[in-house]
Amino acid sequence: MKLQASDFNWREMMEVLSSLTEEEVLVFLNSEVKGGKRWSVIERLHQRYTMLRAARERSELLKKVSK
C-alpha cells in the first residue's frame, strides 16, 4: 500500500515527518500538491524537503573538498 500525504491529518504528519527520507518527503509533497492542496501541509513538507536536500548536498560538497 502506497501512503500519501492525504492519508494523514496534521498531527499524524508531524509525528512521522522526521522519520521520512528525502525521497519519501518528496513523494508526500507531490501527492499533496496534486490531491490534498492543504497549503499548511505543503509548506511544512517543502520546509522538511529542503532541509533534507540541503543536508545531502552539503555532505556531497564536503566529500568533494576533502579529497
Secondary structure, 3 states (H helix, E strand, C coil): CCCCHHHCCHHHHHHHHCCCCHHHHHHHHHHHHHHHCCHHHHHHHHHHHHHHHHHHHHHHHHHHHCC
